[in-house]
Amino acid sequence: MPVKTAAKLRENGFFITGDLGKFSDDGYLSIFGRAKDLIFIGGYNVYPKEMEDVLNDADGI
């Protein structure tokens, strides 16, 4: 496992993605932002907005 990936993986199984969110009083999770605006994937720099655009254009999502 790459060093930076391992640094984001917690012992309890959670992976720190950098997304910011909070739970409502009735248990719903709302995502409202990101800690960073750039994701490094396999040596590529990817902006989350690019991923959102692809997902928004996909049928069924």
C-alpha positions as CSV (number, residue, x, y, z in Angstrom):
1,M,0.0,0.0,0.0
2,P,1.4,3.4,-0.9
3,V,2.6,5.5,2.1
4,K,0.2,8.4,1.6
5,T,-2.8,6.0,1.3
6,A,-1.7,4.1,4.5
7,A,-1.5,7.4,6.3
8,K,-5.2,8.0,5.6
9,L,-6.4,4.6,6.7
10,R,-7.4,4.3,10.3
11,E,-7.1,1.3,12.6
12,N,-11.0,1.2,12.9
13,G,-11.3,0.7,9.1
14,F,-12.2,4.2,8.2
15,F,-10.5,5.9,5.3
16,I,-10.0,9.7,5.6
17,T,-11.3,11.1,2.3
18,G,-11.1,14.8,3.1
19,D,-14.8,15.3,2.6
20,L,-16.5,17.5,5.2
21,G,-19.9,16.6,6.6
22,K,-22.1,16.4,9.6
23,F,-24.9,14.2,10.9
24,S,-28.3,15.8,11.5
25,D,-30.3,15.2,14.7
26,D,-32.3,12.5,12.9
27,G,-29.2,10.6,11.7
28,Y,-28.8,11.9,8.1
29,L,-25.3,12.7,6.8
30,S,-24.9,15.9,4.8
31,I,-21.6,16.5,2.8
32,F,-21.0,20.2,2.5
33,G,-17.4,20.6,1.3
34,R,-13.8,19.3,1.1
35,A,-10.7,19.8,3.1
36,K,-8.6,19.9,-0.2
37,D,-9.5,20.7,-3.8
38,L,-7.1,18.2,-5.4
39,I,-7.0,14.4,-5.2
40,F,-3.9,12.4,-6.2
41,I,-4.9,9.1,-7.9
42,G,-2.3,6.8,-9.4
43,G,0.1,9.6,-10.2
44,Y,-2.6,11.8,-11.6
45,N,-4.0,15.1,-10.2
46,V,-7.8,15.0,-10.3
47,Y,-10.0,17.8,-9.3
48,P,-13.2,16.7,-7.5
49,K,-15.3,18.9,-9.8
50,E,-14.1,16.8,-12.7
51,M,-15.3,13.6,-11.0
52,E,-18.7,15.3,-10.1
53,D,-19.2,16.3,-13.7
54,V,-18.7,12.7,-15.0
55,L,-21.0,11.3,-12.3
56,N,-23.7,13.9,-13.0
57,D,-23.7,12.9,-16.6
58,A,-23.9,9.2,-16.0
59,D,-27.4,7.6,-16.2
60,G,-28.8,6.2,-13.0
61,I,-26.8,8.4,-10.6
